[in-house]
Amino acid sequence: MTQVTSSTPTETDEHLIAAAGEPIVNITAYTARQKASGYVGGHISHMMGGGEPSLVLSRNRLVWRVPILLTSPSHGTLGVVGNLDVDARTGQLLASPDFADQVKAYAQTLVDRSTS
């Protein structure tokens, strides 16, 4: 005889993704990538852009996590210098206040490595 057991989920096992009638995502991966690329290209460096986003549940919010890529005309893509989250429902960019400084610092590290 097979015994079926049932367990009660704990708070850490479950996360509400969307309430009834609420869309799961309004923003596509393509749009999130465009938003991230526009932001970093306009505010940090024209040599940076968004890579392929991943849909992530972060702090009870669905976000598109967009890797920020540093490129060089002579070396191609040098690497990922950070990640920029885009709210999957609203399209809001979720960058920390020091995001640009962190990205610039890591970008400089990658440039230094590529030239040595």
FITOR-379549 format. One record per atom (N, C-alpha, C): x, y, z; residue in one letter; chain; atom name. Coordinates in Angstrom, 1 decimal, decimal comma. Example, Ala and Ser with C-alpha at 12.3 -4.5 7.8 and 13.67 -1.06 7.14 Angstrom:
// residues 2
<<13,2; -5,7; 7,8>; a; A; N>
<<12,3; -4,5; 7,8>; a; A; CA>
<<13,2; -3,3; 7,8>; a; A; C>
<<12,8; -2,2; 7,1>; s; A; N>
<<13,7; -1,1; 7,1>; s; A; CA>
<<12,9; 0,0; 7,9>; s; A; C>
This chain:
// residues 116
<<0,8; -1,2; 0,0>; m; A; N>
<<0,0; 0,0; 0,0>; m; A; CA>
<<0,9; 1,2; 0,0>; m; A; C>
<<0,6; 2,2; -0,8>; t; A; N>
<<1,3; 3,4; -0,9>; t; A; CA>
<<0,8; 4,5; 0,0>; t; A; C>
<<1,6; 5,0; 0,8>; q; A; N>
<<1,2; 6,1; 1,7>; q; A; CA>
<<1,5; 7,4; 1,2>; q; A; C>
<<0,5; 8,3; 1,2>; v; A; N>
<<0,7; 9,6; 0,7>; v; A; CA>
<<0,8; 10,5; 1,9>; v; A; C>
<<1,9; 11,3; 1,9>; t; A; N>
<<2,0; 12,3; 3,0>; t; A; CA>
<<1,9; 13,7; 2,4>; t; A; C>
<<1,5; 14,5; 3,3>; s; A; N>
<<1,3; 15,9; 2,8>; s; A; CA>
<<2,1; 16,8; 3,8>; s; A; C>
<<2,8; 17,7; 3,3>; s; A; N>
<<3,5; 18,6; 4,2>; s; A; CA>
<<3,0; 20,0; 4,1>; s; A; C>
<<3,0; 20,7; 5,2>; t; A; N>
<<2,6; 22,1; 5,1>; t; A; CA>
<<3,8; 23,0; 4,7>; t; A; C>
<<3,6; 23,8; 3,6>; p; A; N>
<<4,8; 24,6; 3,2>; p; A; CA>
<<5,1; 25,7; 4,3>; p; A; C>
<<6,4; 25,9; 4,4>; t; A; N>
<<6,8; 27,0; 5,3>; t; A; CA>
<<6,9; 28,3; 4,5>; t; A; C>
<<7,0; 29,4; 5,2>; e; A; N>
<<7,1; 30,7; 4,5>; e; A; CA>
<<8,3; 30,7; 3,6>; e; A; C>
<<9,4; 30,0; 3,9>; t; A; N>
<<10,6; 30,0; 3,0>; t; A; CA>
<<10,4; 29,2; 1,8>; t; A; C>
<<9,4; 28,3; 1,8>; d; A; N>
<<9,2; 27,4; 0,6>; d; A; CA>
<<8,4; 28,1; -0,5>; d; A; C>
<<7,5; 29,1; -0,1>; e; A; N>
<<6,6; 29,7; -1,1>; e; A; CA>
<<6,8; 31,2; -1,2>; e; A; C>
<<6,5; 31,6; -2,4>; h; A; N>
<<6,6; 33,1; -2,7>; h; A; CA>
<<5,4; 33,4; -3,6>; h; A; C>
<<4,6; 34,4; -3,3>; l; A; N>
<<3,5; 34,8; -4,1>; l; A; CA>
<<4,1; 35,5; -5,3>; l; A; C>
<<3,9; 35,0; -6,5>; i; A; N>
<<4,4; 35,6; -7,7>; i; A; CA>
<<3,5; 36,7; -8,2>; i; A; C>
<<2,2; 36,3; -8,3>; a; A; N>
<<1,2; 37,3; -8,7>; a; A; CA>
<<-0,2; 37,0; -8,1>; a; A; C>
<<-0,8; 38,0; -7,6>; a; A; N>
<<-2,2; 37,8; -7,1>; a; A; CA>
<<-3,2; 37,6; -8,2>; a; A; C>
<<-4,4; 37,1; -7,9>; a; A; N>
<<-5,4; 36,9; -8,9>; a; A; CA>
<<-5,6; 38,2; -9,7>; a; A; C>
<<-5,6; 38,1; -11,0>; g; A; N>
<<-5,8; 39,2; -11,9>; g; A; CA>
<<-4,6; 40,1; -12,1>; g; A; C>
<<-3,5; 39,8; -11,5>; e; A; N>
<<-2,3; 40,6; -11,6>; e; A; CA>
<<-1,4; 40,0; -12,7>; e; A; C>
<<-0,8; 40,7; -13,6>; p; A; N>
<<0,1; 40,1; -14,6>; p; A; CA>
<<1,4; 39,7; -13,9>; p; A; C>
<<1,9; 38,6; -14,5>; i; A; N>
<<3,2; 38,2; -13,9>; i; A; CA>
<<4,3; 39,1; -14,4>; i; A; C>
<<4,4; 39,4; -15,7>; v; A; N>
<<5,3; 40,4; -16,2>; v; A; CA>
<<4,6; 41,2; -17,3>; v; A; C>
<<5,0; 42,5; -17,3>; n; A; N>
<<4,5; 43,4; -18,3>; n; A; CA>
<<5,7; 43,8; -19,3>; n; A; C>
<<6,9; 43,6; -18,8>; i; A; N>
<<8,1; 44,0; -19,5>; i; A; CA>
<<8,7; 42,8; -20,1>; i; A; C>
<<9,1; 42,8; -21,4>; t; A; N>
<<9,7; 41,6; -22,0>; t; A; CA>
<<11,2; 41,7; -21,7>; t; A; C>
<<11,9; 40,6; -21,9>; a; A; N>
<<13,4; 40,5; -21,7>; a; A; CA>
<<14,0; 41,5; -22,7>; a; A; C>
<<13,5; 41,6; -23,9>; y; A; N>
<<14,0; 42,5; -24,9>; y; A; CA>
<<13,9; 44,0; -24,4>; y; A; C>
<<12,8; 44,3; -23,9>; t; A; N>
<<12,6; 45,7; -23,4>; t; A; CA>
<<13,5; 46,0; -22,2>; t; A; C>
<<13,6; 45,0; -21,3>; a; A; N>
<<14,5; 45,2; -20,2>; a; A; CA>
<<15,9; 45,4; -20,6>; a; A; C>
<<16,4; 44,7; -21,6>; r; A; N>
<<17,7; 44,8; -22,1>; r; A; CA>
<<17,9; 46,2; -22,8>; r; A; C>
<<16,9; 46,7; -23,5>; q; A; N>
<<17,0; 48,0; -24,1>; q; A; CA>
<<17,1; 49,1; -23,0>; q; A; C>
<<16,3; 49,0; -22,0>; k; A; N>
<<16,3; 50,0; -20,9>; k; A; CA>
<<17,7; 50,0; -20,2>; k; A; C>
<<18,2; 48,8; -19,9>; a; A; N>
<<19,5; 48,7; -19,3>; a; A; CA>
<<20,6; 49,3; -20,2>; a; A; C>
<<20,6; 48,9; -21,4>; s; A; N>
<<21,6; 49,4; -22,4>; s; A; CA>
<<21,5; 50,9; -22,5>; s; A; C>
<<20,3; 51,5; -22,6>; g; A; N>
<<20,1; 52,9; -22,7>; g; A; CA>
<<20,6; 53,6; -21,5>; g; A; C>
<<20,4; 53,1; -20,4>; y; A; N>
<<20,8; 53,7; -19,1>; y; A; CA>
<<22,4; 53,7; -19,0>; y; A; C>
<<23,0; 52,6; -19,2>; v; A; N>
<<24,5; 52,5; -19,0>; v; A; CA>
<<25,1; 53,3; -20,2>; v; A; C>
<<24,6; 53,2; -21,4>; g; A; N>
<<25,2; 53,9; -22,5>; g; A; CA>
<<25,1; 55,4; -22,4>; g; A; C>
<<24,0; 55,9; -21,8>; g; A; N>
<<23,8; 57,3; -21,6>; g; A; CA>
<<24,4; 57,9; -20,4>; g; A; C>
<<24,5; 57,1; -19,3>; h; A; N>
<<25,0; 57,6; -18,0>; h; A; CA>
<<26,4; 57,1; -17,6>; h; A; C>
<<26,8; 56,1; -18,1>; i; A; N>
<<28,1; 55,5; -17,7>; i; A; CA>
<<29,2; 55,5; -18,8>; i; A; C>
<<28,9; 54,8; -19,9>; s; A; N>
<<29,8; 54,7; -21,0>; s; A; CA>
<<29,1; 54,1; -22,2>; s; A; C>
<<29,5; 54,7; -23,4>; h; A; N>
<<28,9; 54,2; -24,6>; h; A; CA>
<<29,5; 52,8; -25,0>; h; A; C>
<<30,6; 52,4; -24,3>; m; A; N>
<<31,2; 51,1; -24,5>; m; A; CA>
<<30,6; 50,0; -23,7>; m; A; C>
<<29,4; 50,3; -23,1>; m; A; N>
<<28,7; 49,3; -22,3>; m; A; CA>
<<27,3; 49,1; -22,8>; m; A; C>
<<26,8; 47,9; -22,6>; g; A; N>
<<25,5; 47,6; -23,0>; g; A; CA>
<<25,0; 46,4; -22,3>; g; A; C>
<<23,7; 46,1; -22,4>; g; A; N>
<<23,1; 45,0; -21,7>; g; A; CA>
<<23,3; 43,7; -22,5>; g; A; C>
<<23,5; 42,6; -21,7>; g; A; N>
<<23,5; 41,3; -22,2>; g; A; CA>
<<22,2; 40,6; -22,1>; g; A; C>
<<22,2; 39,3; -22,2>; e; A; N>
<<20,9; 38,5; -22,1>; e; A; CA>
<<20,3; 38,5; -20,7>; e; A; C>
<<19,1; 39,0; -20,5>; p; A; N>
<<18,5; 39,1; -19,2>; p; A; CA>
<<18,0; 37,7; -18,7>; p; A; C>
<<18,0; 37,6; -17,4>; s; A; N>
<<17,4; 36,4; -16,7>; s; A; CA>
<<16,3; 36,9; -15,8>; s; A; C>
<<15,2; 36,2; -15,7>; l; A; N>
<<14,1; 36,5; -14,9>; l; A; CA>
<<14,3; 36,0; -13,5>; l; A; C>
<<14,4; 36,8; -12,5>; v; A; N>
<<14,8; 36,5; -11,1>; v; A; CA>
<<13,8; 37,0; -10,1>; v; A; C>
<<13,5; 36,2; -9,1>; l; A; N>
<<12,7; 36,7; -7,9>; l; A; CA>
<<13,7; 37,3; -6,9>; l; A; C>
<<13,7; 38,6; -6,7>; s; A; N>
<<14,6; 39,3; -5,8>; s; A; CA>
<<13,8; 40,2; -4,9>; s; A; C>
<<14,0; 39,9; -3,6>; r; A; N>
<<13,3; 40,7; -2,6>; r; A; CA>
<<11,8; 40,8; -2,8>; r; A; C>
<<11,2; 39,6; -3,1>; n; A; N>
<<9,8; 39,4; -3,4>; n; A; CA>
<<9,3; 40,3; -4,6>; n; A; C>
<<10,2; 40,5; -5,6>; r; A; N>
<<9,9; 41,2; -6,8>; r; A; CA>
<<10,5; 40,5; -7,9>; r; A; C>
<<9,7; 40,3; -9,0>; l; A; N>
<<10,2; 39,8; -10,2>; l; A; CA>
<<11,0; 40,8; -11,0>; l; A; C>
<<12,2; 40,5; -11,3>; v; A; N>
<<13,0; 41,4; -12,0>; v; A; CA>
<<13,7; 40,7; -13,2>; v; A; C>
<<14,0; 41,5; -14,2>; w; A; N>
<<14,9; 41,0; -15,3>; w; A; CA>
<<16,3; 41,5; -14,8>; w; A; C>
<<17,2; 40,5; -14,6>; r; A; N>
<<18,6; 40,8; -14,2>; r; A; CA>
<<19,4; 40,9; -15,5>; r; A; C>
<<19,9; 42,1; -15,9>; v; A; N>
<<20,6; 42,3; -17,1>; v; A; CA>
<<22,1; 42,4; -16,8>; v; A; C>
<<22,9; 41,5; -17,4>; p; A; N>
<<24,3; 41,7; -17,2>; p; A; CA>
<<24,8; 42,9; -18,0>; p; A; C>
<<25,7; 43,7; -17,5>; i; A; N>
<<26,2; 44,8; -18,2>; i; A; CA>
<<27,6; 44,4; -18,7>; i; A; C>
<<27,7; 44,5; -20,1>; l; A; N>
<<28,9; 44,1; -20,8>; l; A; CA>
<<29,8; 45,3; -21,2>; l; A; C>
<<31,0; 45,2; -21,0>; l; A; N>
<<32,0; 46,1; -21,4>; l; A; CA>
<<32,6; 45,6; -22,7>; l; A; C>
<<32,6; 46,5; -23,7>; t; A; N>
<<33,2; 46,1; -25,0>; t; A; CA>
<<34,4; 47,1; -25,4>; t; A; C>
<<35,2; 46,6; -26,3>; s; A; N>
<<36,3; 47,4; -26,7>; s; A; CA>
<<36,4; 47,3; -28,2>; s; A; C>
<<36,6; 48,3; -29,0>; p; A; N>
<<36,7; 48,2; -30,4>; p; A; CA>
<<37,9; 47,2; -30,8>; p; A; C>
<<38,9; 47,2; -30,1>; s; A; N>
<<40,1; 46,4; -30,5>; s; A; CA>
<<40,0; 45,0; -29,9>; s; A; C>
<<39,3; 44,8; -28,7>; h; A; N>
<<39,3; 43,5; -28,1>; h; A; CA>
<<37,9; 42,8; -28,0>; h; A; C>
<<36,9; 43,4; -28,5>; g; A; N>
<<35,5; 42,8; -28,4>; g; A; CA>
<<35,0; 43,0; -27,0>; g; A; C>
<<34,2; 42,0; -26,6>; t; A; N>
<<33,6; 42,0; -25,3>; t; A; CA>
<<34,7; 41,6; -24,2>; t; A; C>
<<34,9; 42,5; -23,3>; l; A; N>
<<35,9; 42,3; -22,2>; l; A; CA>
<<35,3; 41,5; -21,0>; l; A; C>
<<34,0; 41,7; -20,8>; g; A; N>
<<33,4; 40,9; -19,7>; g; A; CA>
<<32,2; 41,7; -19,1>; g; A; C>
<<31,7; 41,0; -18,1>; v; A; N>
<<30,5; 41,6; -17,3>; v; A; CA>
<<31,1; 42,5; -16,2>; v; A; C>
<<30,6; 43,7; -16,2>; v; A; N>
<<31,0; 44,7; -15,2>; v; A; CA>
<<30,0; 44,9; -14,1>; v; A; C>
<<28,9; 44,3; -14,2>; g; A; N>
<<27,8; 44,4; -13,2>; g; A; CA>
<<26,5; 43,9; -13,7>; g; A; C>
<<25,5; 44,0; -12,9>; n; A; N>
<<24,1; 43,6; -13,3>; n; A; CA>
<<23,2; 44,7; -12,9>; n; A; C>
<<22,2; 45,0; -13,8>; l; A; N>
<<21,2; 46,0; -13,6>; l; A; CA>
<<19,9; 45,3; -13,6>; l; A; C>
<<19,1; 45,4; -12,5>; d; A; N>
<<17,8; 44,9; -12,4>; d; A; CA>
<<16,7; 45,8; -12,9>; d; A; C>
<<15,8; 45,2; -13,7>; v; A; N>
<<14,7; 46,0; -14,2>; v; A; CA>
<<13,4; 45,3; -13,7>; v; A; C>
<<12,5; 46,1; -13,1>; d; A; N>
<<11,3; 45,5; -12,5>; d; A; CA>
<<10,5; 45,0; -13,7>; d; A; C>
<<10,1; 43,7; -13,6>; a; A; N>
<<9,4; 43,0; -14,7>; a; A; CA>
<<8,0; 43,4; -14,9>; a; A; C>
<<7,4; 44,1; -13,9>; r; A; N>
<<6,0; 44,6; -14,1>; r; A; CA>
<<6,0; 46,1; -14,5>; r; A; C>
<<6,9; 46,9; -13,9>; t; A; N>
<<6,8; 48,3; -14,2>; t; A; CA>
<<7,8; 48,9; -15,1>; t; A; C>
<<9,0; 48,1; -15,3>; g; A; N>
<<10,0; 48,6; -16,1>; g; A; CA>
<<11,0; 49,5; -15,4>; g; A; C>
<<10,8; 49,7; -14,1>; q; A; N>
<<11,6; 50,6; -13,3>; q; A; CA>
<<13,0; 50,0; -13,2>; q; A; C>
<<14,1; 50,9; -13,4>; l; A; N>
<<15,4; 50,5; -13,2>; l; A; CA>
<<15,7; 50,4; -11,7>; l; A; C>
<<16,3; 49,4; -11,2>; l; A; N>
<<16,6; 49,2; -9,8>; l; A; CA>
<<18,1; 49,2; -9,6>; l; A; C>
<<18,7; 50,4; -9,7>; a; A; N>
<<20,1; 50,5; -9,5>; a; A; CA>
<<20,4; 51,1; -8,1>; a; A; C>
<<21,4; 50,6; -7,5>; s; A; N>
<<21,8; 51,2; -6,2>; s; A; CA>
<<22,4; 52,6; -6,4>; s; A; C>
<<22,5; 53,5; -5,4>; p; A; N>
<<23,0; 54,8; -5,6>; p; A; CA>
<<24,5; 54,8; -6,1>; p; A; C>
<<25,3; 53,8; -5,7>; d; A; N>
<<26,7; 53,7; -6,2>; d; A; CA>
<<26,9; 52,7; -7,3>; d; A; C>
<<25,8; 52,4; -8,0>; f; A; N>
<<25,9; 51,4; -9,2>; f; A; CA>
<<26,9; 51,9; -10,2>; f; A; C>
<<26,8; 53,2; -10,6>; a; A; N>
<<27,7; 53,7; -11,7>; a; A; CA>
<<29,2; 53,6; -11,2>; a; A; C>
<<29,4; 54,0; -10,0>; d; A; N>
<<30,8; 54,0; -9,5>; d; A; CA>
<<31,4; 52,6; -9,5>; d; A; C>
<<30,5; 51,6; -9,0>; q; A; N>
<<31,0; 50,2; -8,9>; q; A; CA>
<<31,3; 49,7; -10,3>; q; A; C>
<<30,4; 50,0; -11,3>; v; A; N>
<<30,6; 49,5; -12,7>; v; A; CA>
<<31,8; 50,1; -13,3>; v; A; C>
<<32,0; 51,4; -13,1>; k; A; N>
<<33,2; 52,1; -13,6>; k; A; CA>
<<34,5; 51,5; -13,0>; k; A; C>
<<34,5; 51,2; -11,7>; a; A; N>
<<35,7; 50,6; -11,1>; a; A; CA>
<<36,0; 49,3; -11,6>; a; A; C>
<<35,0; 48,4; -11,8>; y; A; N>
<<35,2; 47,1; -12,3>; y; A; CA>
<<35,6; 47,1; -13,8>; y; A; C>
<<35,0; 48,1; -14,5>; a; A; N>
<<35,4; 48,2; -15,9>; a; A; CA>
<<36,8; 48,6; -16,1>; a; A; C>
<<37,3; 49,5; -15,2>; q; A; N>
<<38,7; 49,9; -15,3>; q; A; CA>
<<39,6; 48,7; -15,0>; q; A; C>
<<39,2; 47,8; -14,1>; t; A; N>
<<40,0; 46,6; -13,8>; t; A; CA>
<<40,1; 45,7; -15,0>; t; A; C>
<<39,0; 45,6; -15,7>; l; A; N>
<<39,0; 44,7; -17,0>; l; A; CA>
<<39,8; 45,4; -18,1>; l; A; C>
<<39,8; 46,7; -18,2>; v; A; N>
<<40,6; 47,4; -19,2>; v; A; CA>
<<42,0; 47,2; -18,9>; v; A; C>
<<42,4; 47,4; -17,6>; d; A; N>
<<43,8; 47,2; -17,2>; d; A; CA>
<<44,3; 45,8; -17,5>; d; A; C>
<<43,5; 44,8; -17,2>; r; A; N>
<<43,8; 43,4; -17,5>; r; A; CA>
<<44,0; 43,1; -19,0>; r; A; C>
<<43,2; 43,8; -19,8>; s; A; N>
<<43,2; 43,5; -21,3>; s; A; CA>
<<44,4; 44,2; -21,9>; s; A; C>
<<44,9; 45,2; -21,3>; t; A; N>
<<46,0; 45,9; -21,9>; t; A; CA>
<<47,4; 45,4; -21,4>; t; A; C>
<<47,4; 44,6; -20,4>; s; A; N>
<<48,7; 44,1; -19,9>; s; A; CA>
<<49,0; 42,8; -20,5>; s; A; C>
